[in-house]
Amino acid sequence: MLRRALSDRLRRVFRPRHALEAALIIAVIVGAQYWQTRGLPEGAAPPLAGALTDGSPVKVGAGDTPTLVAFWSTWCPVCKAEEGNIVSVAQDHRVIPVAMQSGDAATVTKHLKERGIELPQLIDADGRHAIDWGVRGVPTHFVVDAQGNVRFRVVGYATTWGLKARLWWAENFKA
């Protein structure tokens, strides 16, 4: 009797209509992700080289370990919300944060110091790197594998675990 009552209740809660609504929501999310990443590079990563704010040289390309390239800006509220995620990922993986159209190195360094972040940045004051990488909005993240290929592209807020999972995948599963 209890089993039948539970079965009837489950049938009332999980109707085919609910499955259709769930599928529609998933389709909208996947479609939005596809739309946001259109035009971003696939395959070989565009060149990215320069000096970080601590003076160390940086370059993305073949022979590197999997790398997270994270475009962000000081004026972006979503970037501020996820900055802790990027710092956390940088503790275990190679990360190249690119400060896009946020001023010169002194301005960006001051901004980061005020927020308690000590992560060297690549400064993209004129947006040249962003143009080369097809970035139209921030935050935008790329996971580049050891062969220099873009494996994942994420536009918008990204979680620590989502980024770490993508880096793990790029390291353990060749394209």
N, C-alpha and C positions, 0 to 999 in steps of 0.2 A: 504494500500500500504506500509506504513512504517512498519507495523507489519509483513508483508510478507518478506520485505527486511531484517528486523532484524532476522526473523526466518531462512532465507536462510544463512545469515552470521553466525549465531550460528551453523548451521549444518556443514558449511565448517570448522569452527574452532574446534568443538568438534566431530571429526570423531571417529568411532570405533577403529581406529588405535591408537588414543591418549589414549583411555581407556586401551587398551592392554599394551601400553608403561608404563602408570601409574601403572598398576597392576604388571608389571615386576619389576619396580623400588621398589615398596613396598615389593615384594617377596624377592628381593636381600637384602634389609635392614633387614627384619625379619630373613632371613637366616643367615646373618652376625651376628646379635645379638645372635641367637641360637648357632652358632659356637663359639662365644667368651665366652659364659657362660657354655659351655659343661664342665663337670668335676667339676664345682663349687658345693658346698653343697646345698642340698635341704632338707626340713624337719627340724629335730632338728639341731640347730646351733652347730658347734664344740665349744669346750671350748675356752674361751678367758678371761683371768684374769691376773692381774698384777697391777702395780702402774703407774699412769700417771706422767708426768714430774713435776707436782705440788705436788706430794707425795700422792695424794688421791687414794684409792684403786678403781679398776674397775673390773666388772665382767659382762658378758653377759649370760643370762639364764632366766629360768622361773621366773615370778614375776616382771620382769623389765617392764618399759614402752617401747613402740616401740623405737628401737634404730637404728641409722645409724652407721654402722661400715665401715669406709672409709680407705682403704689401699692406701698409697701414698709414694712417695720418694722425697728427696730433689733434686735429679738429673733429675727428670721427668718434661719436659716442659708442658705437658698437665696438670699435677698436679698443677703446678704454675698458669696456666690459670684458673683453677677452684677453687683455694683456697678460693677466695671470696665467692663462692657459698656455700662451706662447712661452713665457718664462719657464713654466713647468716642463714643457716639451724640450726646451733648450738644455735642461739638466741632463737629459739622456740621449739627445740626438743633435745632429748638426742643424742649426737654424740660422738663416740669413734674413733678419728683419729689414725691410726696405721702407724707410720713412719717406713717403711720397708727398711731395708738395707741402712740406711742413717747415720750410725754412732751412737755414744753414746748419752745420754740425753743432755750433754753439747753442742755437735755439732748441734743437732736438735734444741735445744732452741735458740742457736745463730742464726741459719738460719731463724727461725721464727721471732725473734726479728728484724733482718735486714729487713724483709718483713712486719713488723708492725702487726704481728699476735700474739694474746695472747690467744691461745686455747691449753689447756693441751693435751699432746700426750701420747700414749702408744708406747714405743720404742721396735722395733722388729729388733735389730741390726743384728742378725744372720739369720733372715728370718724364724724362727721356727713357728711363728703364721701364716705367709703367707703359709707355707707348709701345716699346719693343715687345713687351710681354702681353699686350692686348688688354691691359687692366683698364676697366671703365669705372670701377667703383671699389671702395675699400670697406671692410677688409677682403682681400683676395689671397688665397693660399695655393701653393703648388708643391707637390711632392715630386722631386726629381730623383730618379734612381742612380745607382753607381755608374751606369752607362751613359748618363746625361740625358735620359728621356723623361719627359713629363708623364708621370703615371696617374696622378690625381689632381683635380682642380676643384677648389671649394670657394664659393663666393658667399660672403656673409659670415655670421658668427660660427665659430668652429670650437668644438669641445676638445679638452685635453686628450681624452681617450680616443675620440674620433681621429685626431691628428696622429697620435701614437700608433693606432691600428693601421693607418694608411702607410706610415713609415715602416712599420714592421712588415707589412705586405710587400712593399717595394724592395725590402731587404731580402726577404725569404722566397719570393716568387718572381722569377725573371719574366720579363715581358715577351 
